[in-house]
């Protein structure tokens, strides 16, 4: 798969990030790079997010404990080295704290931080959830967190009763139990599940605010209603019903072709992950591979030119489709890196040849308007769309509206002249 041109790391993951710490962000990043292997797995992920969405009104945030979360986790990870050698024997552990004021003060403050945090996480998160909203498989993850934290209820209750005045023996008893949980693996498993919990919660919070929807998987086609790119401040929403396996998109420079292709691709990518989609409705095929080539450039490390890179990328996608995979592939301005005659010939051959890979989907944009003269519109396996734009009193107007058909609008020469280049060059 190749979807780096969707800017997942730099734009999409930060957009969905409402988490409290870097460890939850790492769990969020992992979700974006872990493709479900089947529709069942993707649907299960959708159900987990649906469960969080249904519980959002009940959950209280823990933003004020952000720093405590980071410090507490780091301490738990290094618990072996943070505790004295006597930690395995409770009686000796107590004696160590009685005769080591510095160690007692250090572990005393850490005990208060951990117990306070454990109680807050349990009361703000775990105890407020309606577990019936979640799939059975994910309930086990939530219970791992709840059972581990609730296992220290006696200690946090004692802490509250004594108003943070724990004795050396009580600190030693708590740390000894914490160490037992650590050695069994339960403590770090709890933290791991908590970070994944926060990653899912972050997605649910952001998706609800942005009015994203879960995708429905269908046998054939791509149906997107009022889809948009979430990073645009005032996006123009478009709809598309693609029941053919090839889409050809035309429109003048600056009309929004690249953004529209990126928006459709993002919907397909998020749907494939089982994550909410920026649209009012999303029905898509569960594809095997996603390849998006919008910012193609010369590949310096391999010595390949822009054109040769396109050829190899196209070949890779077609071979995957030939081998039985359902491929979703996007090319922005395909073959623009070579001369017009060769480009037109190759585009015609490509569009004709893609007909036999009916189980895959190929979206291509082009500014080679002469392609229309080669009767490509008669191809029954291809759909033709353009982004509407027009001239108004000599000024280009861009609507960013997707329409069926073919664009004949050209703004290149006009923009060239308006920038004064004719005068500068003559």
Secondary structure per residue as TSV (DSSP state, phi and psi in degrees):
chain	resnum	aa	ss	phi	psi
A	1	X	-	360.0	149.6
A	2	X	B	-141.3	104.7
A	3	X	-	-133.4	26.4
A	4	X	G	-62.7	-28.5
A	5	X	G	-71.5	-5.1
A	6	X	G	-85.2	-4.2
A	7	X	-	56.9	47.0
A	8	X	I	-61.7	-48.4
A	9	X	I	-68.0	-43.2
A	10	X	I	-86.3	-23.5
A	11	X	I	-125.0	-50.3
A	12	X	I	-75.4	-45.9
A	13	X	H	-62.0	-46.5
A	14	X	H	-59.2	-33.3
A	15	X	H	-62.1	-40.4
A	16	X	H	-84.8	-3.6
A	17	X	-	-85.0	104.1
A	18	X	-	-121.7	24.7
A	19	X	-	-82.4	174.1
A	20	X	S	-97.8	-17.8
A	21	X	S	-157.0	170.1
A	22	X	H	-67.7	-26.6
A	23	X	H	-70.9	-37.1
A	24	X	H	-68.5	-35.7
A	25	X	H	-65.3	-36.2
A	26	X	H	-64.9	-39.3
A	27	X	H	-66.0	-37.6
A	28	X	H	-63.9	-44.4
A	29	X	H	-61.1	-40.8
A	30	X	H	-62.2	-38.2
A	31	X	H	-60.6	-38.6
A	32	X	H	-73.9	-13.9
A	33	X	T	-114.0	7.7
A	34	X	-	-111.0	94.5
A	35	X	-	-75.4	125.9
A	36	X	-	-57.4	141.8
A	37	X	S	-82.8	-15.4
A	38	X	S	-147.7	166.7
A	39	X	H	-60.9	-36.7
A	40	X	H	-60.1	-44.2
A	41	X	H	-66.6	-41.0
A	42	X	H	-64.9	-41.2
A	43	X	H	-65.4	-35.1
A	44	X	H	-66.2	-40.1
A	45	X	H	-63.8	-38.7
A	46	X	H	-60.7	-40.0
A	47	X	H	-67.5	-35.3
A	48	X	H	-62.6	-47.7
A	49	X	H	-65.7	-37.4
A	50	X	H	-61.2	-39.3
A	51	X	H	-61.8	-43.8
A	52	X	H	-65.5	-41.6
A	53	X	H	-59.6	-41.9
A	54	X	H	-66.4	-22.5
A	55	X	H	-101.9	1.0
A	56	X	T	-57.8	-36.9
A	57	X	T	-67.5	-21.6
A	58	X	T	-92.0	-24.0
A	59	X	-	-86.4	133.4
A	60	X	-	-97.0	141.8
A	61	X	-	-77.5	160.3
A	62	X	-	-118.7	31.6
A	63	X	G	-58.7	-33.5
A	64	X	G	-69.9	-11.7
A	65	X	G	-107.9	17.1
A	66	X	H	-56.1	-48.3
A	67	X	H	-66.2	-39.9
A	68	X	H	-61.7	-38.4
A	69	X	H	-59.2	-47.7
A	70	X	H	-60.9	-49.2
A	71	X	H	-66.2	-41.3
A	72	X	H	-65.2	-41.3
A	73	X	H	-65.1	-44.5
A	74	X	H	-61.0	-39.4
A	75	X	H	-64.1	-44.8
A	76	X	H	-64.3	-36.3
A	77	X	H	-65.6	-31.8
A	78	X	T	-106.8	25.8
A	79	X	H	-58.5	-38.3
A	80	X	H	-55.7	-42.2
A	81	X	H	-89.1	-15.9
A	82	X	H	-82.0	-23.3
A	83	X	S	-98.3	152.6
A	84	X	-	-67.5	164.6
A	85	X	G	-60.7	-23.8
A	86	X	G	-78.7	4.9
A	87	X	G	-59.9	-24.6
A	88	X	G	-78.7	-15.2
A	89	X	S	-120.4	113.5
A	90	X	H	-59.9	-41.9
A	91	X	H	-63.3	-45.7
A	92	X	H	-66.6	-34.8
A	93	X	H	-60.6	-45.4
A	94	X	H	-60.9	-43.0
A	95	X	H	-63.5	-38.7
A	96	X	H	-59.3	-44.8
A	97	X	H	-69.9	-33.4
A	98	X	H	-64.2	-32.8
A	99	X	H	-105.9	3.2
A	100	X	-	-128.0	94.7
A	101	X	H	-62.9	-40.9
A	102	X	H	-62.4	-45.8
A	103	X	H	-66.8	-39.2
A	104	X	H	-61.4	-45.4
A	105	X	H	-64.0	-40.0
A	106	X	H	-63.2	-49.4
A	107	X	H	-75.2	-25.5
A	108	X	H	-63.5	-50.5
A	109	X	H	-65.3	-36.4
A	110	X	H	-69.3	-35.7
A	111	X	H	-63.3	-44.2
A	112	X	H	-61.4	-44.5
A	113	X	H	-62.0	-47.5
A	114	X	H	-65.8	-47.3
A	115	X	H	-66.0	-40.6
A	116	X	H	-61.7	-43.5
A	117	X	H	-66.8	-44.4
A	118	X	H	-57.8	-44.0
A	119	X	H	-64.8	-43.5
A	120	X	H	-64.5	-44.4
A	121	X	H	-61.4	-44.0
A	122	X	H	-64.5	-46.8
A	123	X	H	-75.6	-35.7
A	124	X	H	-81.8	-28.8
A	125	X	T	-108.9	-75.9
A	126	X	G	-58.5	-49.0
A	127	X	G	-71.0	-14.2
A	128	X	G	-95.7	-9.1
A	129	X	-	-79.5	142.1
A	130	X	-	-94.0	100.6
A	131	X	G	-65.4	-19.8
A	132	X	G	-66.6	-14.7
A	133	X	G	-80.6	-11.2
A	134	X	S	-105.2	152.9
A	135	X	-	-65.0	152.8
A	136	X	H	-55.1	-41.9
A	137	X	H	-61.4	-35.8
A	138	X	H	-84.4	-20.7
A	139	X	H	-56.2	-37.8
A	140	X	H	-60.8	-37.5
A	141	X	H	-65.9	-42.8
A	142	X	H	-64.6	-41.2
A	143	X	H	-66.5	-30.6
A	144	X	H	-60.6	-43.9
A	145	X	H	-66.0	-50.7
A	146	X	H	-61.4	-46.6
A	147	X	H	-66.2	-38.3
A	148	X	H	-65.8	-49.2
A	149	X	H	-66.5	-42.6
A	150	X	H	-68.0	-16.8
A	151	X	T	-65.5	-14.8
A	152	X	T	-108.3	21.0
A	153	X	H	-59.9	-40.8
A	154	X	H	-58.3	-42.8
A	155	X	H	-69.4	-44.3
A	156	X	H	-71.7	-27.9
A	157	X	H	-67.1	-42.4
A	158	X	H	-62.1	-40.8
A	159	X	H	-61.0	-42.5
A	160	X	H	-66.4	-42.8
A	161	X	H	-64.0	-37.2
A	162	X	T	-91.1	3.0
A	163	X	T	52.3	52.6
A	164	X	T	69.9	16.1
A	165	X	-	-101.0	62.4
A	166	X	-	-77.0	144.4
A	167	X	-	-82.8	169.0
A	168	X	H	-60.0	-39.8
A	169	X	H	-65.1	-38.2
A	170	X	H	-71.3	-37.6
A	171	X	H	-63.9	-45.1
A	172	X	H	-61.9	-40.7
A	173	X	H	-64.3	-42.1
A	174	X	H	-65.6	-47.5
A	175	X	H	-65.7	-34.0
A	176	X	H	-64.3	-43.9
A	177	X	H	-66.4	-38.0
A	178	X	H	-61.5	-39.6
A	179	X	H	-66.8	-37.3
A	180	X	H	-62.0	-43.5
A	181	X	H	-63.4	-37.4
A	182	X	H	-65.0	-48.0
A	183	X	H	-65.5	-30.7
A	184	X	H	-77.1	-13.4
A	185	X	T	90.8	-9.5
A	186	X	H	-67.7	-36.0
A	187	X	H	-64.8	-50.1
A	188	X	H	-71.7	-29.9
A	189	X	H	-64.5	-39.2
A	190	X	H	-60.3	-45.9
A	191	X	H	-61.8	-43.6
A	192	X	H	-60.4	-44.7
A	193	X	H	-66.7	-34.5
A	194	X	H	-65.2	-41.4
A	195	X	H	-66.5	-38.7
A	196	X	H	-66.2	-39.2
A	197	X	H	-54.8	-48.1
A	198	X	H	-68.0	-32.8
A	199	X	H	-64.0	-47.5
A	200	X	H	-63.0	-42.4
A	201	X	H	-61.8	-40.6
A	202	X	H	-60.3	-45.2
A	203	X	H	-61.7	-43.5
A	204	X	H	-64.0	-42.3
A	205	X	H	-62.8	-49.7
A	206	X	H	-66.2	-43.4
A	207	X	H	-63.8	-38.4
A	208	X	H	-67.0	-42.7
A	209	X	H	-62.5	-38.9
A	210	X	T	-88.5	0.8
A	211	X	T	56.8	43.1
A	212	X	-	-77.2	161.6
A	213	X	B	-129.2	154.5
A	214	X	-	-73.9	149.3
A	215	X	-	-83.0	156.1
A	216	X	E	-112.0	134.9
A	217	X	E	-94.2	130.0
A	218	X	E	-122.7	168.9
A	219	X	S	-75.9	-29.9
A	220	X	S	-153.0	140.5
A	221	X	-	97.9	172.0
A	222	X	E	-134.1	118.7
A	223	X	E	-122.2	114.6
A	224	X	E	-125.8	125.2
A	225	X	E	-113.3	125.6
A	226	X	E	51.6	48.8
A	227	X	E	-82.4	159.0
A	228	X	-	-160.9	167.4
A	229	X	-	-94.9	125.8
A	230	X	T	-67.8	-15.8
A	231	X	T	-88.4	-7.7
A	232	X	-	-79.2	137.4
A	233	X	T	-69.5	-40.8
A	234	X	T	-134.0	71.0
A	235	X	-	-68.3	143.4
A	236	X	-	-86.3	122.2
A	237	X	-	-88.4	137.0
A	238	X	E	-126.0	165.5
A	239	X	E	-132.5	149.4
A	240	X	E	-148.3	140.6
A	241	X	E	-126.3	95.5
A	242	X	E	-98.7	106.8
A	243	X	-	-108.1	11.3
A	244	X	S	-118.5	166.5
A	245	X	S	-94.5	-1.1
A	246	X	E	-131.4	135.1
A	247	X	E	-123.7	129.5
A	248	X	E	-112.7	123.9
A	249	X	E	-113.8	129.0
A	250	X	E	-124.0	167.1
A	251	X	-	154.7	154.3
A	252	X	-	-70.4	169.5
A	253	X	T	-58.1	143.1
A	254	X	T	74.6	6.2
A	255	X	S	-79.9	-16.1
A	256	X	S	108.2	19.5
A	257	X	H	-61.6	-46.9
A	258	X	H	-64.0	-42.3
A	259	X	H	-64.5	-39.8
A	260	X	H	-66.5	-43.4
A	261	X	H	-63.1	-38.8
A	262	X	H	-66.4	-36.7
A	263	X	H	-66.2	-45.2
A	264	X	H	-62.8	-44.8
A	265	X	H	-62.2	-39.2
A	266	X	H	-64.6	-39.1
A	267	X	H	-61.7	-44.8
A	268	X	H	-65.0	-42.2
A	269	X	H	-63.6	-49.4
A	270	X	H	-64.2	-39.6
A	271	X	H	-61.3	-43.2
A	272	X	H	-62.7	-30.2
A	273	X	H	-78.9	-13.3
A	274	X	T	82.8	20.3
A	275	X	-	-105.7	159.6
A	276	X	-	-62.0	149.4
A	277	X	B	-116.5	141.0
A	278	X	S	-76.8	79.5
A	279	X	S	-165.3	165.1
A	280	X	S	-83.7	-24.1
A	281	X	E	-154.5	140.7
A	282	X	E	-143.1	115.2
A	283	X	E	-125.2	117.7
A	284	X	E	-140.4	161.0
A	285	X	E	-75.5	145.2
A	286	X	-	-83.8	90.9
A	287	X	-	-79.0	158.6
A	288	X	S	-84.7	-31.7
A	289	X	E	-145.0	146.2
A	290	X	E	-124.7	121.4
A	291	X	E	-127.7	117.9
A	292	X	E	-121.9	119.2
A	293	X	E	-122.6	92.6
A	294	X	S	-112.9	-32.2
A	295	X	S	-113.5	45.5
A	296	X	-	-63.5	136.8
A	297	X	-	-139.4	173.4
A	298	X	-	-59.3	139.5
A	299	X	B	-98.2	97.9
A	300	X	T	-65.8	-40.2
A	301	X	T	-67.4	-24.9
A	302	X	T	-102.2	-11.2
A	303	X	T	82.1	6.6
A	304	X	B	-82.6	140.6
A	305	X	-	-77.7	170.2
A	306	X	H	-54.1	-47.9
A	307	X	H	-62.9	-47.4
A	308	X	H	-64.9	-34.9
A	309	X	H	-61.7	-42.8
A	310	X	H	-61.5	-44.2
A	311	X	H	-59.8	-46.3
A	312	X	H	-67.5	-37.6
A	313	X	H	-65.3	-41.0
A	314	X	H	-64.6	-43.4
A	315	X	H	-59.5	-43.7
A	316	X	H	-60.2	-44.1
A	317	X	H	-67.7	-40.8
A	318	X	H	-67.3	-40.3
A	319	X	H	-62.4	-40.5
A	320	X	H	-61.6	-42.5
A	321	X	H	-66.3	-39.6
A	322	X	H	-61.3	-35.6
A	323	X	T	-82.6	9.1
A	324	X	T	99.1	0.2
A	325	X	-	-80.9	146.7
A	326	X	-	-89.1	109.9
A	327	X	E	-107.7	138.7
A	328	X	E	-113.3	114.4
A	329	X	E	-128.7	137.6
A	330	X	E	-126.7	131.1
A	331	X	E	-125.9	124.5
A	332	X	S	-96.6	121.4
A	333	X	S	56.3	55.8
A	334	X	T	-60.6	134.9
A	335	X	T	66.3	20.3
A	336	X	T	-72.6	-8.8
A	337	X	T	-87.6	7.4
A	338	X	S	-131.2	-178.6
A	339	X	-	-71.0	158.4
A	340	X	H	-60.3	-44.5
A	341	X	H	-62.2	-48.2
A	342	X	H	-63.1	-41.5
A	343	X	H	-61.8	-45.2
A	344	X	H	-62.7	-42.5
A	345	X	H	-64.5	-44.9
A	346	X	H	-69.0	-35.5
A	347	X	H	-64.4	-42.9
A	348	X	H	-62.7	-45.1
A	349	X	H	-62.8	-40.7
A	350	X	H	-64.4	-49.2
A	351	X	H	-61.4	-41.4
A	352	X	H	-63.8	-45.9
A	353	X	H	-69.9	-26.4
A	354	X	G	-70.7	-11.4
A	355	X	G	-59.0	-35.7
A	356	X	G	-77.0	-6.6
A	357	X	-	-106.0	59.7
A	358	X	T	-67.6	-17.1
A	359	X	T	-83.5	-7.6
A	360	X	S	-111.9	168.8
A	361	X	E	-130.4	129.1
A	362	X	E	-125.3	120.8
A	363	X	E	-111.7	122.1
A	364	X	E	-127.8	134.9
A	365	X	E	-108.4	153.2
A	366	X	-	-154.0	151.5
A	367	X	-	-113.5	12.5
A	368	X	-	-85.5	86.6
A	369	X	G	-66.4	-23.3
A	370	X	G	-66.7	-12.9
A	371	X	G	-59.1	-30.5
A	372	X	G	-62.0	-32.4
A	373	X	G	-70.6	-13.5
A	374	X	G	-94.2	21.7
A	375	X	T	62.1	26.5
A	376	X	G	-67.9	-23.5
A	377	X	G	-66.0	-15.1
A	378	X	G	-80.4	-8.7
A	379	X	-	-68.2	119.7
A	380	X	T	-78.5	-6.8
A	381	X	T	-100.5	2.9
A	382	X	E	-120.0	142.6
A	383	X	E	-112.0	141.9
A	384	X	E	-118.9	125.8
A	385	X	E	-130.9	157.2
A	386	X	E	-142.2	160.4
A	387	X	E	-101.5	120.7
A	388	X	E	-66.9	133.6
A	389	X	E	-156.0	160.7
A	390	X	E	-160.3	170.1
A	391	X	E	-99.7	134.6
A	392	X	E	-130.9	107.8
A	393	X	T	55.3	42.1
A	394	X	T	79.8	5.9
A	395	X	E	-114.6	129.6
A	396	X	E	-64.7	135.3
A	397	X	E	-121.3	128.7
A	398	X	E	-113.8	121.2
A	399	X	E	-93.4	-23.1
A	400	X	E	62.0	20.6
A	401	X	E	-92.1	131.6
A	402	X	E	-86.7	129.9
A	403	X	E	-135.1	155.2
A	404	X	E	-77.6	140.6
A	405	X	S	126.2	-153.0
A	406	X	-	-134.7	136.9
A	407	X	-	-93.3	135.2
A	408	X	-	-113.4	7.5
A	409	X	-	-76.5	135.3
A	410	X	-	-131.4	126.9
A	411	X	-	-116.5	-3.3
A	412	X	H	-56.8	-53.8
A	413	X	H	-63.6	-40.5
A	414	X	H	-60.5	-47.2
A	415	X	H	-66.0	-37.2
A	416	X	H	-58.9	-47.2
A	417	X	H	-69.3	-39.8
A	418	X	H	-64.9	-26.8
A	419	X	T	-83.5	3.9
A	420	X	T	78.2	16.0
A	421	X	H	-72.2	-28.7
A	422	X	H	-62.3	-46.4
A	423	X	H	-64.8	-38.3
A	424	X	H	-68.8	-27.0
A	425	X	H	-102.8	-0.6
A	426	X	-	-125.1	360.0
